[in-house]
Amino acid sequence: MVVRPAHPPPLLRRRGRREPAGTGAGELAGRPHRHGHPPLRRPHLAGFQFRAGLHCPDRRHRKTVVSTGEPVTEIDPADDGEVAAWIADTVYAGYVEFIAAFQGLTRRAATNFSSRSWPAQDADAVRRLSAHTEVVQKTVAEIHPHLRATPDRRGAWRTARTSYRRRITQRSDLELAETFFNSVTRRIFTTIGVDNDVELRWFGASTLPRGLDHPETFGTWTRTRGSAAMVEAILESYDFGVPWVDLNGDARRAGARLDAFLLDSWDTLDLDGIDMLDTVFYRNKGAYLVGRLRHLNRVTPVVFPVLHGEALHGEEGIQLDTVLLTESQASRLFSFTRSYFFVETPKPAALVGFCKSMLPMKSISELYTSVGFNQHGKTTLYRSLYRHMQNSHDKIVRARGTPGMVMSVFTLVSFNVVFKVIKDRFDPPKNTTRQAVRDRYRLVAQHDRVGRMVDAHEFENLSFDRDRFDPDLLEELLTEAALTVRVEDDQVVISHVYTERQVYPLNLYLREMSADRAEAAALDWGCAIKDLAAANIWPGDLFTKNFGVTRHGSVVFYDYDEITLLDECRFRRIPQSDDHEHEMRSTPWFTVEPGDVFPEQFPTFMSFPSEVPSEIWERFRTMHGDLFTTDFWIDVQGRLAEHDVPDFYPYPDRLRFRRGGPLLPKVGSAP
């Protein structure tokens, strides 16, 4: 027996495929529904046909015709089958809308690069970040009120899932479409953990193309007249719409470095070929041509970074800045501390598979995220975590390092990821709010991370087996983060959490590593602070405990609860006083306003652990003593005000080609 609501819900309208411009859509939008609700609207989908005119036994399923001659079918919300078909249509249309917006913004990167429209590139990066969430929210808002009127909501959704799965089977971006469906599903049902009943779920093994079976995604070059000629042919095959400053010279430099690498690493000049992806990877002011060298069973990355430069006679053009030929060098290009690439591809899995074949240490999650599909990167990260939890036994424990005042941080050591939840109350002297912390993480996500800030994924409603938690950690979480963490039966539910790649806390690294490594990290710490400043980022806290060291030896920042824009700070000198008692007071005797920063105080809290040799601290002060002066910070603010932002290269300065003149300006130094 089906119970009908006292007031019948609005009928759902499924629209045909076409609406002539200026008619149809406007007439439907302006015509009131017979129950006072407007009909549902979906965007036009090229190559996709909404089904209309379905049979309805009780004849309340009424077909109407507007003045354009466009058929509109009304669907009874009490008919689960009709509702399910409409849901599948609506979610699919939402996905097509999202991917069209995403690819449209991505496609503009080529024009922005050729025209040097850097502000437009930055704005597109921010817009693209929000595209997935915006379309998901719009799709949920469209579906939710009508789904509530359906007697069997979950049954209708299961049927919709089956229909949606069939619809996306032949898509070349199938995996992204699945993630979109699950994003909508989780918001509709406020899913905790995984809901096998309504989600598109798969935690087993899945295939990922290695690029070999998708030759349409890359071209192969072989050497017939020497390495320089081969490189020149490769570079000429890409049309940037901008002339080369010195194509022949760039090719000779790259060819010589390629030959030196082959002899040094493979002990031969033999080469089966170079596979180059057809698409260009754009980020910031650079364009990157990505490929792989092959010989017998060996493979290594090859990346050609292309930048704008000045020609010998004042003519503008592009030039090859270097060539990257090792896994370590290319891995930094795809680092989790960098902004996402703009890469236009109809086959994301083939692109990621190609990259994985030459960067085996990079996770699938990192690769999807690095090319802009961060939502699917989250999906693959969660699937990897789920599989790992099923095949491991170690406990979730407190992360190494100094406990935070704002966040509780824990980890599954064997998984190489840390989890961060916001505490209910913050220890003094922290003076912030939960929302302010979330806003700062959002700032980091939208800002250029310049290789110095760890990317963070934001999750909601994760669920873990209780027995996987260290008892002391669980007690701490339930005490200090009770608004976020709770126990339901044998599950620990975390309503909001950030995940970050695990790095070696700098304070521990300085204490535990050899003197040579400790000194290198200490000096790079100063470079990291300067890079962040040049990128208009003030970390808030400069303690070594808030920084970490990656597996490549780069120092990065990861504690964002006090981060702010540098140009919003006021860097001041400490006023002079003739009163000795003023100097002895534990609190400032002068007025301090929010946003005031006193660089003269930095040596007090930037000092190294006592176990670190004093010579390392003295070396740091010699190289980076300007950090302790107000003039340094005011000078950086002045350059920011004039939009004089330096370039940040994802490779060491020593790798860049020299052309007889000074190198382009660079801040800091990549290790």
N, C-alpha and C positions, 0 to 999 in steps of 0.2 A: 504494500500500500504506500503510495506517495502522497505526502501531506503538502498541499499547495499553500503558499503564503497568502495571508489575508489580502495584501495588495500585490498584484502580480508584478514580478520584476521586469525591468526593461528587456525587450527582445534584442538579441544580438544580431547585428547585420553583417553578413559577409558580402563583400563587394566584388564585382567582376574586375578584370585586369586593367581596363583602360578607362580614362576619364579625359575627354578633350580639354585642353587648356582653357580656362575661363568659364567652364561649365561643369556640371556634375558635382564636383567636390564642393564648390561654393553653395550650390542649391541644396545638397544634402546637409551641409553643415548648418545652413540657415533654416531648414525645415524642422520644426519640433517633432520629436518622437511622440507617438500616441500615449506614452506613459510619462511624458515630460522629460525624457533623457535624450541627448543627442546620439545619433548612431556612431558606432566606433569607426575610427579612421585608420587606415594603414597606408604607408607610402607606396607609390608605384614600384613594382619590382620587375626589372627587365628579365625576361626569360622565365618568369614564374607565374603560374595561373592559380588564382584563388578559385576553389570549387564553389559552385552556386547551384541553386535549384535542386537541393537534396530532397528526397522523399520524406514526408512527415505524416505518419498514420493518422494523427488526430486533427489534421487539416488546420491547426492554428499556425502552422508554418506558412506564412502568407508571402507571396511574391509581389513586389511593387515595381513600378517602372517610373523613373523620373523623366523630366522633359528631354534629357540627352539621349534617351533610349537605352541607358545603362541599367541592366538588371541588378536589383538589390534584394538579397534573400534575408528574411528575418528568421532568427534561430531561437527556439524556445530554450531558456536556461534549464528547464526541468528535464530536457532530453540530453542525457550525459554524452551520447555519441556526437550530437551536434555541437555541444559545448567543447568537447575534446578536439574536434576538427578545427573549430574556431581558435582554440588556444594554440594548436600547432601552427596554424596560419599566422597568428599574431606574433608568436615568439620567433618564428622564422623570418617574418618581415622585420622584426626588431633587429635580428642578427644581420640581415642584409643591409639595413640602415647603418648599423654600427660599422660593418666592415667597409662599406662605401665611404663613410666619413673618415675612417682610419686611413684607407688607401689614398683618399683624396689629399689629406694632409701630408702623407708620406711622399706622394708624387711631387708635391710642390718643393721638396727639398732640393731637387736638381736645379730648378729655376732660381731658388734662393742662393744656391752655391754659385751658379754662373754669374748672377747679378750682384753677388756679395751683399745680399739682404740679410744680414745677421740678426737684426732685431725681429724680422719676420720669422726667421728660422726658430728663434727662441720662443716666440709667441705660439708658433705651430706645435712646438714640443709640449708646451703646457696644455694647449687645447686637446692634443691627441691623448694625453694622459687621462683626461676626464671623459673621453668619448664613451668608453665602455660603461662606466658607472652611470652616466647620464641616460644612455639608451636603455640600460637595464631598469633604471628607476622609472622611466617613462612607460616601458612595457609592463612593469608590475602595476603601475597606477592604472593602466588601461584594463588589465585582466582582473585585478583583485576584487573590485566591487561586484562584478558579474559572476565570478567564481563563487563568491559567498552565497549567491542565490541558488547554486546547484546542489541538489540533494546529496550526491555522492562526489564530493570534491576530489578526494584522492583517487577514486575510480576513474573519474574524468581525466585527471592528470596522468594517470598511468596510460590510458588510451592515447592521450595527446603525446606522451613520450614515445610510444611506439610509432605513431604517425610521423613525428618529427625525425625520429631516427631513420625511417625509410627515406624521408625527404632529403636528408643531408648525406646519404650514403655515397653519392657520386661526386660530392664536392671535393675539391682539392685542398680545402682548408677544413676538413671534417672535424679535426680536433678542436679548432677554435669555436666552431659551431656548437660542439658538445659543451664546452666550458660556458658559453653564453646561456644555453638552456639551464645548466645547473645553477648559474648565478641568479637567474630569474626564479628558479624553483626554491632555492634556499631563502630568498626574500619572501616569497609567497607563504611558505610553510614555517618560516623561522627555524630552520633546521639546526639541530644540535648534533655535532659529529657528522655522521653519514646516514642518510635516509635511503636505504636500498629500495624502498617502496616507490619512490617518485623520482629519484635522480638517475641520470645516465651514469652508471657506475662501472668502473673497471680498474682493478688494482693488480691485475696479473701482468704478464709480459706483453709488450706491444712492439710492433716493428717500427723502425725508423729508417727511412731510406738513407743510404750512404752517398747518394748522389750518382752512383754508378748506373742505376736504372732510370735516371732522369737526365739524360744528356741534353735535353732542351734547356736545362737550368745553367749549363756551363759549356764553355768551349775549350778545346785542347790544342795547345801549341807544341810543336816539336822543333828542335834546333837543327837547322840545316846550314846556316851561315854564321854560326857563332852566337854566344849568349846575348851580346848587345843587340844584334839584329832581331833576335827573338823577342827581347824585351821591348824594343821599339815597335814591333808589330803588335804586341799586346796593348801597349799604351795607345797606339793609333786607332785601335778597334773601338775605343770608348769615345763617344761624342759628348764633350762637356759644353759645347757651344762657346768655348773660349780657346784662343790659340795657346800653344805651348811656348814658353819662353826659350827653352833650349832642349827640344825633344831628343836630338841626337846625343847631346852631352849627358842628359839624364839617363838615357839608355846605356851609354858606355859606362857610367858610374855604377848603375845597377847591375849590368852584366859582369863587371869586374868583381863586384862583391858576391854575386851569385857563384862565379867560378871559384872564388876563394873559399866560400862556404862548402861547396861540393868537395874540394880537395881536402879541406881540413876535417870535415865531418864524415864524409863518405869515402874518402881516399880515392876518388875517381871523378872525372869530369863527365862521365856517362850520365845520361838523363833520358828517361822514357818520354817525359812530357810534362807540361804544366797545364793543369786544369784551372781555368779562371771562371768564377761565377759571372754570369751575364749582368747581374744587377750591381749597382754601386752602393756602398755603405756610406751614408752621409752622417756627420755629427759635428756640431759646432762649426768651425771654419774649415773642416777637412773633408775630403772625399777619399775613400779607401777602396782599392781594388783587391779583392780577396781571392786567393787560390791556393793550390797545393802542388808541390813538387813530387814527382813519382819516379822511382827507379827500382825495378824488381819488386821486392816486398817492402820497400821503404817509402815513407811519406813524411813530408814536413810542410808546414804552412809557408806561403809566400804572400806578403801583403805589400802593396805599393801605395803609400800615403801621398795624396796629391793636395797641394796648397796653392793659393794665389800668391804670386810674387811679382817683383818688379823686373822688367826686362833691362837689358844693357843700355838701351837708348830711350828709356822712359816709357816704353810701351808696356801695358799691363798684359798679364798672361798667367798661366798656371805652370807649376814646376813639380817635379818629383822630389820629395823631401828626404826620403830614405827608402830602404827596402828591408822588411822584417822577414827573417828566415828561420827562426827557431820557435818551438812551441811556447817557450817562456815569453818571448817577445810578443807573439800574437795573442797569448793568453791575457796579457795586460791590456791589450786593445779591447778585449771583450770583458774587461774586469767588472765586478759588482760594485766598484767604486766610481764607475763612469756613467754618464748619461746614456740613454738608449739611442741606438742607431735609427736612422730613417732608411729602411730597405724595402723597396717595392718588390713584392713577390706574390704570385698567385698560388704558390705551393710552399707554405711555411715549413712543412715537415721535411721536404726535400732540401730546402736551404739549411735548416738546422742539422739534418743528417750529414750534409756536406761538411759543415763546420765541425761537427762532432768527430768526423773521420780524421781531421787533422789536429783536433784539440781534445784528445781522449780524456784528459783530466777534468774538463769542464762538464758540469752536470747539464742534463737536458733542460732543467729548470732555468739555469743561468743563461743558456744560449737563447731560449725563447724570450726570456726577459730582456736580454741585451739587444735583440732586434725589435723591441717595442711591444711584444705581446706579453706584457707583464701579468695580465690576468691569467693567461694560460701557464705562464711561468709559476704562478701560485698554485695552480691545479697540479702541475707535474711535481712541484715540491711536496705538496700534501700527499700525493700518491706515493712518492718515494719514501716519505716519512712513515706512511701506513705500512708499506711493505717491509720497511726496516724494522718497525716495531714488532711485526709478526715473525721476524727472523733474527731477533736479538733478545738478550736477557738483561742487559745492564740497566741500572736505575736512572731515572731523571733526577739530577742533583743540582746543587748550586753551581753556577758558573765560577770558574777561577777568577780571581781579581778582588778588588775592594768592593764590598757591598754598596749598592747605590742608595742614595737618600730618597729618590723619587721612584725608581723602578726596582722590582724584584727580578733578578735575572737567573735563569736556570738553563740546563742543557742536557741532552743525551749525548754524552761524550763521543760515542761511536758514530754519531750522525753529523757532526761538524756544523751544527746550527745552534744558535742561542735563542731563547724565548724571553721576551721582556714584557712584564705586565706592570701597569701603573698602580702604585700603592694607594690606599684609601687616604692616608695622611702622610705629609712630607716632613722629614726630619729637619729641624733648624740647621743652618740658616736659610734653607730653601723657602722661597716665597712665590709659589706658582699655583696653578690649578690644573685639574685633569684635562680640561678643554684646551688650556694653553699648551700643555705637553703635546696633545694630538695635533694642534695647529703647527707646532714646530716640526713634527715629523712630516707633516704635509709640505711645509716649506722646503725641507730637504728633498722630498720627492720631486718637487717642481723646479728645483734649482740645479744649476750645473755643479756636479759633485767633484769635478776637476781631478778625479783620481784620489781624492783625500777624504771622502765620506762614504761609509758603508751603506749600501742600499738596504731598505727595510720593506718587508711584506707585512701587510696588516690583515689579520684574520679575525673572524668572529665565530663564537660558539664551537670551539674545538673541544673534543672529548677524548680523554685518555683513560686507560685502565688504572684504577687506583693503586694496584699493587706494583706498578712501575715507578711510583714516586718514592723517593727517600722520605721516610716518616718525618724527619726534622724539617725538610724542605716543605712538605705538605702542610705541616703545622704553621710554618712561617707564612705561607701563602694564604691560608685560611684566616690567619690573624691580621696580617698587614694588607691583604688585597681581597678582603671578603666581598667587596662590591663587584669583583671581577671573577673570583674563583669560588666554586662551591662543589660539594660532593653530592651526587645523586646515585644512591645504591653503590655499585662498585665502580662508578665512573667519576672522574674529576672533570668538571665542565669549566672551561675558561671562556668567558663571554667576549673578551677582547684581548688580543695579544699581538705583539710585533715579533717577527723573526728576522734575524740577521746572520750572515755568515760568521762563523766563529773565527776570531783572530787572536793573536797572542797579546795579552795586555802588556802595554809598554813598560809599566813599572816592574812587572815580573820578568819581562824580556831583558831589561837592563841588569837585573839582579842575577839572572840564571844563565845568560849566554856568555860566550867568550868575550874578552875585552875588545877584540876587533869588531865583532858583530854588535856589541853594545855601543861602541863609538859610532859605527855607521848608522845605527838606529837613532842615536841621540842627535846626530847632525841632520838626519832626514826629518826628525821631529821639528826642528827649526824651519826646515824647508816647507813642511806640511803646514805649519802655522802661517807662513808667509803666502803660500798658495791659497789658503782659505781666505786670508785677508784680501788678496788681490781679486778674489772671486766675490768679494763683498759679504763674507761670512765671518762673524765673530763667535767663536765657540762658547763664550761665557765662562767656562772653566778650562784652564790650561794645565791642570794636573796631569801627570803622566798616566794616571789610572784611567783617564778618559780617552786615551789613545791606544791603538793596537798595531801589531805588525803582521802583515800578510805573509803568505808563504814565499812571495817574491822579495820580501824584505822592505816593502813600502810601509811607511807609517801612515795610518789613517785614523780619522776621528769617528767615534761611534756613540757618544753620549749627548743626545740632542735636547735634553730638557731645559737648557738655558740658552740655546743657540738663538742668534738674532742677526739681522743685517748690520754689517759694520758701519754703514753710513748713518745708522740710527744711534750710534754710541757717541759719547762725549769723552774724549781722551784729555785728561787734565794732569797738570803737575801738582804735586803735593805742596800746599802753601808753606812758606817758611814761618817759623815761630821762634821767638826769643825766650819763651817760657819752657824751661826744662820739664816741668810737670806735664805739658802737652805731649812731649815725646814719650813719656812713660805710660800714658793712658792706654787701656786696651781697646777703646773705641775712638774713632776720629774726633778730634777737637774742632774740626771744620765741617761745614755743611756738605753733605753728600746726597745728590739727587739720583733718582732712578736713571740708569743709563750712563752714569759716571764711571770711568775706568782710569786707574792710576798705574801706568806702566812701570813706574819706579818700584812698585811693590811686587812685580812679577818674580824677581829672583827668590823671594821668600817661599812661594808655593810652587815654583817651577823647578826647585832643586831635586836632585836625583836621590834615590834610596841610598842609605849609608853604605851599603855593600859595594856600590859602584865606585871605581877608582876616581879620585879627585881630578886626575888628569883629563878624564873625559868631560867633566863639568867645565874645566878651564878651556878645553878645546871648543866646547859648545859656546861659551861666552865670547871667545875670540871670533868665531864665525857668525854668531847670531846675537851679539850684544846689542845691536840696534833694536831688538824687540823690547828692550827695557827702557827705551826712550820714547817720550811723547812725540817727538818730531817724526819718527818713523811712521806712526799710526796716522798722524795728521796728514803726512805726505801721501799715504795710501788713500785716505779719504778724498784728498784733492784730486788725485788721478781718477778715482771713481766718479767724482762729480763732473769731470771732463770726458767721461766715457772712455777713458784710456785704460782699457782692460787688456792685459797681456794674453798671449796665446798659451794654452796648456797642451802639451804634446804627450800622448800616451806611450812614449818610448824615451829612453835616455838621450840626453843631449849629444853624447859621444857617437850615436848612430847616425846623426843627421849629416847629409852631404854638405860639404863646404865648397863654395864656388869662387873663392878668392876674395870674398868680402865677409863682413860680419854676419853671423847667424841672425835669424829673426829673433826678436826679444822673447825671453822665456823666464818664468818665475820659478824659483826653487830648483830642484834637480831630482829627476826620477832616478832611483837607485838602479 
